[in-house]
Amino acid sequence: MKLGLAATIYHLWRERNSRVSTNLGSNSDVVAKKISEDIRACLCWWKAVKASSETLSIKVT
């Protein structure tokens, strides 16, 4: 839940800054896709880290 909120705030703030500074912005579908891609990437990374730490603890024991 925190990850989704953080990704949403980050991308909305970036989009806002882009519109203010360059007068160019993306449509809502593009922003939503970026948010879901970031969440997916973080979850895949976390899963890989968790799996590697479990493998490491098995080998040490």
C-alpha positions in Angstrom: 0.0 0.0 0.0 2.8 2.4 0.9 4.6 1.6 -2.3 1.6 2.4 -4.4 1.0 5.7 -2.6 4.7 6.7 -2.9 4.8 5.8 -6.7 1.6 7.7 -7.3 2.7 10.8 -5.5 6.1 10.7 -7.2 4.7 10.4 -10.7 2.0 13.0 -10.2 4.5 15.5 -8.8 6.9 14.8 -11.7 4.0 15.4 -14.1 3.0 18.6 -12.4 6.6 19.9 -12.6 6.9 18.9 -16.2 3.7 20.8 -17.0 4.8 23.9 -15.1 8.3 24.1 -16.4 7.9 23.0 -20.0 4.2 23.4 -20.7 4.3 19.8 -21.9 2.5 16.9 -20.2 1.6 13.3 -20.7 -2.0 12.1 -20.7 -3.4 10.2 -17.7 -2.9 6.8 -19.4 0.8 7.3 -19.7 1.2 8.4 -16.1 -0.9 5.5 -14.9 1.3 3.1 -16.9 4.5 4.6 -15.4 3.1 4.2 -11.9 2.2 0.5 -12.5 5.6 -0.2 -14.1 7.4 1.3 -11.1 5.3 -0.7 -8.7 5.9 -3.9 -10.7 9.6 -3.3 -10.9 9.9 -2.7 -7.2 7.9 -5.8 -6.4 10.0 -8.0 -8.7 13.2 -6.6 -7.2 11.9 -7.3 -3.7 11.0 -10.8 -4.6 14.5 -11.4 -6.1 16.1 -10.0 -3.0 14.0 -12.1 -0.7 14.7 -15.3 -2.7 18.4 -14.6 -2.8 18.5 -14.0 1.0 16.6 -17.2 1.6 19.0 -19.2 -0.6 22.0 -17.6 1.2 20.6 -18.5 4.7 20.1 -22.1 3.5 23.7 -22.4 2.3 25.1 -20.9 5.5 23.1 -23.2 7.8 
